[in-house]
């Protein structure tokens, strides 16, 4: 299992989640 791939996936998901939060808070 590749740890780097998991970190990149988590980072991508976190960015999408923060974008969604920012959009919803407007």
mmCIF entry with sequence, helices, sheets and N, C-alpha, C, O atoms, coordinates in Angstrom:
data_MODEL
# 
_entry.id   MODEL 
# 
_entity.id                         1 
_entity.type                       polymer 
_entity.pdbx_number_of_molecules   1 
# 
_entity_poly.entity_id                      1 
_entity_poly.type                           'polypeptide(L)' 
_entity_poly.nstd_linkage                   no 
_entity_poly.nstd_monomer                   no 
_entity_poly.pdbx_seq_one_letter_code       
;(UNK)(UNK)(UNK)(UNK)(UNK)(UNK)(UNK)(UNK)(UNK)(UNK)(UNK)(UNK)(UNK)(UNK)(UNK)(UNK)
(UNK)(UNK)(UNK)(UNK)(UNK)(UNK)(UNK)(UNK)(UNK)(UNK)
;
_entity_poly.pdbx_seq_one_letter_code_can   XXXXXXXXXXXXXXXXXXXXXXXXXX 
_entity_poly.pdbx_strand_id                 A 
# 
loop_
_entity_poly_seq.entity_id 
_entity_poly_seq.num 
_entity_poly_seq.mon_id 
_entity_poly_seq.hetero 
1 1  UNK n 
1 2  UNK n 
1 3  UNK n 
1 4  UNK n 
1 5  UNK n 
1 6  UNK n 
1 7  UNK n 
1 8  UNK n 
1 9  UNK n 
1 10 UNK n 
1 11 UNK n 
1 12 UNK n 
1 13 UNK n 
1 14 UNK n 
1 15 UNK n 
1 16 UNK n 
1 17 UNK n 
1 18 UNK n 
1 19 UNK n 
1 20 UNK n 
1 21 UNK n 
1 22 UNK n 
1 23 UNK n 
1 24 UNK n 
1 25 UNK n 
1 26 UNK n 
# 
_struct_asym.id          A 
_struct_asym.entity_id   1 
# 
_struct_conf.conf_type_id            HELX_P 
_struct_conf.id                      HELX_P1 
_struct_conf.pdbx_PDB_helix_id       AA1 
_struct_conf.beg_label_comp_id       UNK 
_struct_conf.beg_label_asym_id       A 
_struct_conf.beg_label_seq_id        3 
_struct_conf.pdbx_beg_PDB_ins_code   ? 
_struct_conf.end_label_comp_id       UNK 
_struct_conf.end_label_asym_id       A 
_struct_conf.end_label_seq_id        25 
_struct_conf.pdbx_end_PDB_ins_code   ? 
_struct_conf.beg_auth_comp_id        UNK 
_struct_conf.beg_auth_asym_id        A 
_struct_conf.beg_auth_seq_id         3 
_struct_conf.end_auth_comp_id        UNK 
_struct_conf.end_auth_asym_id        A 
_struct_conf.end_auth_seq_id         25 
_struct_conf.pdbx_PDB_helix_class    1 
_struct_conf.details                 ? 
_struct_conf.pdbx_PDB_helix_length   23 
# 
_struct_conf_type.id          HELX_P 
_struct_conf_type.criteria    ? 
_struct_conf_type.reference   ? 
# 
loop_
_atom_site.group_PDB 
_atom_site.id 
_atom_site.type_symbol 
_atom_site.label_atom_id 
_atom_site.label_alt_id 
_atom_site.label_comp_id 
_atom_site.label_asym_id 
_atom_site.label_entity_id 
_atom_site.label_seq_id 
_atom_site.pdbx_PDB_ins_code 
_atom_site.Cartn_x 
_atom_site.Cartn_y 
_atom_site.Cartn_z 
_atom_site.occupancy 
_atom_site.B_iso_or_equiv 
_atom_site.pdbx_formal_charge 
_atom_site.auth_seq_id 
_atom_site.auth_comp_id 
_atom_site.auth_asym_id 
_atom_site.auth_atom_id 
_atom_site.pdbx_PDB_model_num 
ATOM 1   N N  . UNK A 1 1  ? 0.846   -1.200 0.000  1.00 0.00 ? 1  UNK A N  1 
ATOM 2   C CA . UNK A 1 1  ? 0.000   0.000  0.000  1.00 0.00 ? 1  UNK A CA 1 
ATOM 3   C C  . UNK A 1 1  ? 0.883   1.252  0.000  1.00 0.00 ? 1  UNK A C  1 
ATOM 4   O O  . UNK A 1 1  ? 1.869   1.337  0.733  1.00 0.00 ? 1  UNK A O  1 
ATOM 5   N N  . UNK A 1 2  ? 0.514   2.196  -0.821 1.00 0.00 ? 2  UNK A N  1 
ATOM 6   C CA . UNK A 1 2  ? 1.316   3.406  -0.951 1.00 0.00 ? 2  UNK A CA 1 
ATOM 7   C C  . UNK A 1 2  ? 0.802   4.514  -0.042 1.00 0.00 ? 2  UNK A C  1 
ATOM 8   O O  . UNK A 1 2  ? -0.318  5.000  -0.204 1.00 0.00 ? 2  UNK A O  1 
ATOM 9   N N  . UNK A 1 3  ? 1.634   4.903  0.914  1.00 0.00 ? 3  UNK A N  1 
ATOM 10  C CA . UNK A 1 3  ? 1.252   5.940  1.866  1.00 0.00 ? 3  UNK A CA 1 
ATOM 11  C C  . UNK A 1 3  ? 1.106   7.294  1.185  1.00 0.00 ? 3  UNK A C  1 
ATOM 12  O O  . UNK A 1 3  ? 0.209   8.069  1.517  1.00 0.00 ? 3  UNK A O  1 
ATOM 13  N N  . UNK A 1 4  ? 1.997   7.578  0.224  1.00 0.00 ? 4  UNK A N  1 
ATOM 14  C CA . UNK A 1 4  ? 1.959   8.862  -0.491 1.00 0.00 ? 4  UNK A CA 1 
ATOM 15  C C  . UNK A 1 4  ? 0.638   9.022  -1.228 1.00 0.00 ? 4  UNK A C  1 
ATOM 16  O O  . UNK A 1 4  ? 0.063   10.111 -1.245 1.00 0.00 ? 4  UNK A O  1 
ATOM 17  N N  . UNK A 1 5  ? 0.157   7.953  -1.832 1.00 0.00 ? 5  UNK A N  1 
ATOM 18  C CA . UNK A 1 5  ? -1.119  8.002  -2.547 1.00 0.00 ? 5  UNK A CA 1 
ATOM 19  C C  . UNK A 1 5  ? -2.269  8.307  -1.592 1.00 0.00 ? 5  UNK A C  1 
ATOM 20  O O  . UNK A 1 5  ? -3.186  9.056  -1.928 1.00 0.00 ? 5  UNK A O  1 
ATOM 21  N N  . UNK A 1 6  ? -2.210  7.718  -0.400 1.00 0.00 ? 6  UNK A N  1 
ATOM 22  C CA . UNK A 1 6  ? -3.253  7.962  0.599  1.00 0.00 ? 6  UNK A CA 1 
ATOM 23  C C  . UNK A 1 6  ? -3.228  9.417  1.056  1.00 0.00 ? 6  UNK A C  1 
ATOM 24  O O  . UNK A 1 6  ? -4.273  10.040 1.243  1.00 0.00 ? 6  UNK A O  1 
ATOM 25  N N  . UNK A 1 7  ? -2.014  9.952  1.233  1.00 0.00 ? 7  UNK A N  1 
ATOM 26  C CA . UNK A 1 7  ? -1.875  11.347 1.672  1.00 0.00 ? 7  UNK A CA 1 
ATOM 27  C C  . UNK A 1 7  ? -2.412  12.289 0.594  1.00 0.00 ? 7  UNK A C  1 
ATOM 28  O O  . UNK A 1 7  ? -3.103  13.259 0.905  1.00 0.00 ? 7  UNK A O  1 
ATOM 29  N N  . UNK A 1 8  ? -2.097  12.008 -0.664 1.00 0.00 ? 8  UNK A N  1 
ATOM 30  C CA . UNK A 1 8  ? -2.574  12.847 -1.759 1.00 0.00 ? 8  UNK A CA 1 
ATOM 31  C C  . UNK A 1 8  ? -4.095  12.785 -1.859 1.00 0.00 ? 8  UNK A C  1 
ATOM 32  O O  . UNK A 1 8  ? -4.751  13.796 -2.108 1.00 0.00 ? 8  UNK A O  1 
ATOM 33  N N  . UNK A 1 9  ? -4.648  11.590 -1.662 1.00 0.00 ? 9  UNK A N  1 
ATOM 34  C CA . UNK A 1 9  ? -6.102  11.419 -1.727 1.00 0.00 ? 9  UNK A CA 1 
ATOM 35  C C  . UNK A 1 9  ? -6.775  12.173 -0.583 1.00 0.00 ? 9  UNK A C  1 
ATOM 36  O O  . UNK A 1 9  ? -7.803  12.824 -0.775 1.00 0.00 ? 9  UNK A O  1 
ATOM 37  N N  . UNK A 1 10 ? -6.185  12.078 0.608  1.00 0.00 ? 10 UNK A N  1 
ATOM 38  C CA . UNK A 1 10 ? -6.719  12.788 1.769  1.00 0.00 ? 10 UNK A CA 1 
ATOM 39  C C  . UNK A 1 10 ? -6.638  14.290 1.556  1.00 0.00 ? 10 UNK A C  1 
ATOM 40  O O  . UNK A 1 10 ? -7.569  15.024 1.889  1.00 0.00 ? 10 UNK A O  1 
ATOM 41  N N  . UNK A 1 11 ? -5.517  14.747 0.998  1.00 0.00 ? 11 UNK A N  1 
ATOM 42  C CA . UNK A 1 11 ? -5.324  16.173 0.749  1.00 0.00 ? 11 UNK A CA 1 
ATOM 43  C C  . UNK A 1 11 ? -6.353  16.676 -0.259 1.00 0.00 ? 11 UNK A C  1 
ATOM 44  O O  . UNK A 1 11 ? -6.910  17.760 -0.088 1.00 0.00 ? 11 UNK A O  1 
ATOM 45  N N  . UNK A 1 12 ? -6.605  15.898 -1.303 1.00 0.00 ? 12 UNK A N  1 
ATOM 46  C CA . UNK A 1 12 ? -7.602  16.253 -2.310 1.00 0.00 ? 12 UNK A CA 1 
ATOM 47  C C  . UNK A 1 12 ? -8.991  16.326 -1.699 1.00 0.00 ? 12 UNK A C  1 
ATOM 48  O O  . UNK A 1 12 ? -9.740  17.272 -1.946 1.00 0.00 ? 12 UNK A O  1 
ATOM 49  N N  . UNK A 1 13 ? -9.330  15.320 -0.898 1.00 0.00 ? 13 UNK A N  1 
ATOM 50  C CA . UNK A 1 13 ? -10.650 15.285 -0.267 1.00 0.00 ? 13 UNK A CA 1 
ATOM 51  C C  . UNK A 1 13 ? -10.820 16.446 0.712  1.00 0.00 ? 13 UNK A C  1 
ATOM 52  O O  . UNK A 1 13 ? -11.896 17.037 0.799  1.00 0.00 ? 13 UNK A O  1 
ATOM 53  N N  . UNK A 1 14 ? -9.754  16.771 1.448  1.00 0.00 ? 14 UNK A N  1 
ATOM 54  C CA . UNK A 1 14 ? -9.809  17.876 2.404  1.00 0.00 ? 14 UNK A CA 1 
ATOM 55  C C  . UNK A 1 14 ? -10.016 19.199 1.676  1.00 0.00 ? 14 UNK A C  1 
ATOM 56  O O  . UNK A 1 14 ? -10.783 20.048 2.131  1.00 0.00 ? 14 UNK A O  1 
ATOM 57  N N  . UNK A 1 15 ? -9.333  19.374 0.547  1.00 0.00 ? 15 UNK A N  1 
ATOM 58  C CA . UNK A 1 15 ? -9.498  20.601 -0.230 1.00 0.00 ? 15 UNK A CA 1 
ATOM 59  C C  . UNK A 1 15 ? -10.918 20.735 -0.757 1.00 0.00 ? 15 UNK A C  1 
ATOM 60  O O  . UNK A 1 15 ? -11.495 21.822 -0.730 1.00 0.00 ? 15 UNK A O  1 
ATOM 61  N N  . UNK A 1 16 ? -11.476 19.641 -1.233 1.00 0.00 ? 16 UNK A N  1 
ATOM 62  C CA . UNK A 1 16 ? -12.850 19.655 -1.746 1.00 0.00 ? 16 UNK A CA 1 
ATOM 63  C C  . UNK A 1 16 ? -13.840 19.972 -0.628 1.00 0.00 ? 16 UNK A C  1 
ATOM 64  O O  . UNK A 1 16 ? -14.814 20.698 -0.827 1.00 0.00 ? 16 UNK A O  1 
ATOM 65  N N  . UNK A 1 17 ? -13.570 19.408 0.560  1.00 0.00 ? 17 UNK A N  1 
ATOM 66  C CA . UNK A 1 17 ? -14.442 19.629 1.707  1.00 0.00 ? 17 UNK A CA 1 
ATOM 67  C C  . UNK A 1 17 ? -14.403 21.091 2.148  1.00 0.00 ? 17 UNK A C  1 
ATOM 68  O O  . UNK A 1 17 ? -15.438 21.685 2.452  1.00 0.00 ? 17 UNK A O  1 
ATOM 69  N N  . UNK A 1 18 ? -13.191 21.669 2.179  1.00 0.00 ? 18 UNK A N  1 
ATOM 70  C CA . UNK A 1 18 ? -13.054 23.074 2.565  1.00 0.00 ? 18 UNK A CA 1 
ATOM 71  C C  . UNK A 1 18 ? -13.718 23.982 1.540  1.00 0.00 ? 18 UNK A C  1 
ATOM 72  O O  . UNK A 1 18 ? -14.329 24.987 1.903  1.00 0.00 ? 18 UNK A O  1 
ATOM 73  N N  . UNK A 1 19 ? -13.602 23.634 0.263  1.00 0.00 ? 19 UNK A N  1 
ATOM 74  C CA . UNK A 1 19 ? -14.259 24.404 -0.782 1.00 0.00 ? 19 UNK A CA 1 
ATOM 75  C C  . UNK A 1 19 ? -15.766 24.359 -0.594 1.00 0.00 ? 19 UNK A C  1 
ATOM 76  O O  . UNK A 1 19 ? -16.446 25.373 -0.747 1.00 0.00 ? 19 UNK A O  1 
ATOM 77  N N  . UNK A 1 20 ? -16.283 23.193 -0.267 1.00 0.00 ? 20 UNK A N  1 
ATOM 78  C CA . UNK A 1 20 ? -17.717 23.026 -0.067 1.00 0.00 ? 20 UNK A CA 1 
ATOM 79  C C  . UNK A 1 20 ? -18.184 23.841 1.141  1.00 0.00 ? 20 UNK A C  1 
ATOM 80  O O  . UNK A 1 20 ? -19.233 24.484 1.098  1.00 0.00 ? 20 UNK A O  1 
ATOM 81  N N  . UNK A 1 21 ? -17.398 23.806 2.210  1.00 0.00 ? 21 UNK A N  1 
ATOM 82  C CA . UNK A 1 21 ? -17.740 24.585 3.407  1.00 0.00 ? 21 UNK A CA 1 
ATOM 83  C C  . UNK A 1 21 ? -17.756 26.073 3.096  1.00 0.00 ? 21 UNK A C  1 
ATOM 84  O O  . UNK A 1 21 ? -18.661 26.793 3.516  1.00 0.00 ? 21 UNK A O  1 
ATOM 85  N N  . UNK A 1 22 ? -16.756 26.528 2.361  1.00 0.00 ? 22 UNK A N  1 
ATOM 86  C CA . UNK A 1 22 ? -16.669 27.944 2.016  1.00 0.00 ? 22 UNK A CA 1 
ATOM 87  C C  . UNK A 1 22 ? -17.846 28.350 1.141  1.00 0.00 ? 22 UNK A C  1 
ATOM 88  O O  . UNK A 1 22 ? -18.401 29.438 1.299  1.00 0.00 ? 22 UNK A O  1 
ATOM 89  N N  . UNK A 1 23 ? -18.222 27.475 0.222  1.00 0.00 ? 23 UNK A N  1 
ATOM 90  C CA . UNK A 1 23 ? -19.358 27.766 -0.657 1.00 0.00 ? 23 UNK A CA 1 
ATOM 91  C C  . UNK A 1 23 ? -20.670 27.799 0.127  1.00 0.00 ? 23 UNK A C  1 
ATOM 92  O O  . UNK A 1 23 ? -21.537 28.636 -0.127 1.00 0.00 ? 23 UNK A O  1 
ATOM 93  N N  . UNK A 1 24 ? -20.802 26.886 1.075  1.00 0.00 ? 24 UNK A N  1 
ATOM 94  C CA . UNK A 1 24 ? -22.050 26.782 1.832  1.00 0.00 ? 24 UNK A CA 1 
ATOM 95  C C  . UNK A 1 24 ? -22.209 27.928 2.833  1.00 0.00 ? 24 UNK A C  1 
ATOM 96  O O  . UNK A 1 24 ? -23.328 28.286 3.200  1.00 0.00 ? 24 UNK A O  1 
ATOM 97  N N  . UNK A 1 25 ? -21.087 28.501 3.272  1.00 0.00 ? 25 UNK A N  1 
ATOM 98  C CA . UNK A 1 25 ? -21.145 29.546 4.296  1.00 0.00 ? 25 UNK A CA 1 
ATOM 99  C C  . UNK A 1 25 ? -21.501 30.912 3.712  1.00 0.00 ? 25 UNK A C  1 
ATOM 100 O O  . UNK A 1 25 ? -21.799 31.845 4.458  1.00 0.00 ? 25 UNK A O  1 
ATOM 101 N N  . UNK A 1 26 ? -21.473 31.034 2.398  1.00 0.00 ? 26 UNK A N  1 
ATOM 102 C CA . UNK A 1 26 ? -21.766 32.329 1.767  1.00 0.00 ? 26 UNK A CA 1 
ATOM 103 C C  . UNK A 1 26 ? -23.265 32.603 1.744  1.00 0.00 ? 26 UNK A C  1 
ATOM 104 O O  . UNK A 1 26 ? -23.694 33.646 1.251  1.00 0.00 ? 26 UNK A O  1 
# 
